[in-house]
Amino acid sequence: MAPSLLASLHASPASEASSPAVTIEGTTLSRESLMGAASAVVPRIRGARTVAVLARPTLETIVAIAGAITAGVTVVPVPPDSGPDEITHIISASGAQAWLGAPPGAPPGHDAAEQVPRIPVRVHARDWHHHPEPSPAR
């Protein structure tokens, strides 16, 4: 059986902990840094069932998704080119309870991005607690 995503990111040997996990726009996070940042997201979304994440190729998106997976929270990726009506539909249909990370820009007066609270993602925050694998049944 192949290791899960989270198990593969939790590097065992010290040499693997500092190995690059992801590089975006010239910034690299090691496995250890990615899991530390993802673990810092967990207490902020604990209890949520579903969160929306703006699906842009950024470190914030990677940390948000890894944090949600670590917490066992379903992620709804929202295309960055979605218009206000599409965003409203995605949030409503998915049951997302919050935006995790940056919300999409919405025209003034349109509440598409304000339908649910925003939970910031801090790429440089770290939490070194180990969180158990979420149940596959979830």
C-alpha positions as CSV (number, residue, x, y, z in Angstrom):
1,M,0.0,0.0,0.0
2,A,1.4,3.4,-1.0
3,P,1.9,6.0,1.8
4,S,-0.7,8.7,2.0
5,L,0.0,12.3,1.0
6,L,0.5,13.4,4.5
7,A,2.7,10.4,5.4
8,S,4.9,11.2,2.4
9,L,5.3,14.8,3.5
10,H,6.2,13.9,7.1
11,A,9.8,13.1,6.3
12,S,11.6,10.8,8.7
13,P,15.3,11.2,8.2
14,A,16.7,14.7,8.8
15,S,18.0,14.9,5.3
16,E,14.5,14.5,3.9
17,A,13.0,17.1,6.2
18,S,15.0,19.8,4.6
19,S,14.4,18.6,1.1
20,P,12.2,20.8,-1.2
21,A,8.5,19.9,-1.2
22,V,7.3,22.7,-3.4
23,T,8.8,25.7,-5.3
24,I,6.6,28.5,-6.7
25,E,7.8,31.7,-8.2
26,G,11.3,31.2,-6.9
27,T,10.2,30.5,-3.3
28,T,10.8,27.0,-1.9
29,L,9.2,25.3,1.1
30,S,10.9,22.2,2.5
31,R,8.8,19.3,3.6
32,E,9.3,20.3,7.2
33,S,8.3,24.0,6.5
34,L,5.2,22.9,4.4
35,M,3.9,20.6,7.1
36,G,4.7,23.2,9.8
37,A,2.7,25.8,7.8
38,A,-0.1,23.3,7.1
39,S,-0.3,22.3,10.7
40,A,-0.7,26.0,11.7
41,V,-3.9,26.1,9.6
42,V,-5.5,23.1,11.4
43,P,-6.6,24.8,14.6
44,R,-8.0,27.7,12.6
45,I,-10.4,25.4,10.6
46,R,-11.1,22.6,13.1
47,G,-14.8,21.8,13.2
48,A,-15.4,23.0,9.6
49,R,-16.6,20.4,7.1
50,T,-15.9,22.3,3.9
51,V,-13.8,25.3,3.0
52,A,-13.3,27.2,-0.3
53,V,-9.8,27.9,-1.6
54,L,-9.0,30.2,-4.5
55,A,-7.2,27.8,-6.9
56,R,-4.2,29.9,-7.9
57,P,-0.7,28.6,-8.2
58,T,0.6,30.2,-5.0
59,L,2.3,28.9,-1.8
60,E,-0.8,30.2,0.1
61,T,-3.0,27.8,-2.0
62,I,-0.6,24.9,-1.4
63,V,-0.5,25.6,2.4
64,A,-4.3,26.0,2.6
65,I,-5.0,22.7,0.8
66,A,-2.3,20.8,2.8
67,G,-3.7,22.3,6.0
68,A,-7.3,21.3,5.1
69,I,-6.2,17.8,4.2
70,T,-4.4,17.6,7.5
71,A,-7.5,18.7,9.3
72,G,-9.8,16.3,7.4
73,V,-11.7,19.2,5.9
74,T,-13.1,19.0,2.4
75,V,-11.6,21.6,0.0
76,V,-13.6,23.3,-2.8
77,P,-11.2,24.8,-5.3
78,V,-12.6,27.9,-6.8
79,P,-11.3,28.9,-10.3
80,P,-9.6,32.3,-10.1
81,D,-11.5,33.5,-13.2
82,S,-14.9,32.8,-11.7
83,G,-17.4,35.6,-11.8
84,P,-19.5,36.8,-8.9
85,D,-22.5,34.7,-9.9
86,E,-20.4,31.6,-10.3
87,I,-18.7,32.1,-6.9
88,T,-22.1,32.5,-5.3
89,H,-23.2,29.2,-6.9
90,I,-20.0,27.4,-5.9
91,I,-20.3,28.5,-2.3
92,S,-24.0,27.8,-2.0
93,A,-23.8,24.4,-3.8
94,S,-20.7,23.2,-1.9
95,G,-21.8,24.3,1.5
96,A,-18.4,25.9,2.1
97,Q,-18.3,27.4,5.6
98,A,-15.3,29.7,5.0
99,W,-12.7,31.0,2.5
100,L,-9.4,29.6,3.4
101,G,-6.7,32.1,2.3
102,A,-7.3,34.9,-0.2
103,P,-10.9,35.3,-1.4
104,P,-11.4,36.2,-5.0
105,G,-11.8,39.8,-6.0
106,A,-15.4,40.7,-6.4
107,P,-16.9,43.9,-7.7
108,P,-17.8,46.4,-5.0
109,G,-21.3,45.8,-3.7
110,H,-21.3,42.1,-4.7
111,D,-21.2,39.8,-1.7
112,A,-19.9,36.7,-3.5
113,A,-16.7,36.6,-1.6
114,E,-18.3,37.8,1.6
115,Q,-20.9,35.0,1.9
116,V,-18.7,33.2,4.3
117,P,-16.0,34.3,6.7
118,R,-12.4,34.5,5.5
119,I,-9.7,32.6,7.4
120,P,-6.2,33.9,6.5
121,V,-3.4,31.5,5.7
122,R,0.0,32.5,6.9
123,V,2.6,30.8,4.8
124,H,5.4,31.6,7.3
125,A,3.5,30.5,10.4
126,R,4.5,27.2,12.0
127,D,2.9,24.7,14.3
128,W,5.0,21.6,15.1
129,H,2.2,19.5,16.6
130,H,1.6,16.2,14.9
131,H,-2.0,15.8,13.7
132,P,-3.3,12.3,13.1
133,E,-4.3,11.2,9.6
134,P,-7.9,12.0,8.9
135,S,-10.2,9.1,8.5
136,P,-10.5,7.9,4.9
137,A,-14.3,7.6,5.4
138,R,-14.6,11.3,5.7
